Amino acid sequence: PELLRQAFPFVKAVLRFGPMSLNDVCVYIPAWFGSVATLGVFLLTREATRSLACSCISAMIMAIIPAHLMRSIAGGYDNESIAVSAICFTFYLWCRSLRSEKSW
């Protein structure tokens, strides 16, 4: 029941774009957050290396790594599908906060 309660704000946001049921949103949330996690890894690598090539390679690896695919497959709605994205963006924002005054 808690996972469905967490999905409800997404349902309200998605209903602006078209009709979807709560079940549809719960099926698609892992896939949506899987792509968000891949974007987070891209930004984290970009922040750490300042290299576009390394960032693209890391995003491609994140998109096909089996551990990530298990948590981001459509229909596998669980806490981990959202947690991986949160962890990636937490690390990105932490690295971003370590910048010096000159690097901004």
Buried (B, 14 or more C-beta within 10 A) or exposed (E): EEEEEBBEEBBEEBEEEEEBEEEEBBBBBBBBBBBBBBBBBBBBBBBBEEEEEBBEEBBEEBBEEEEBEEBBBBEBBEEBBBEBBBEBBEBBEEBEEEEEEEEE
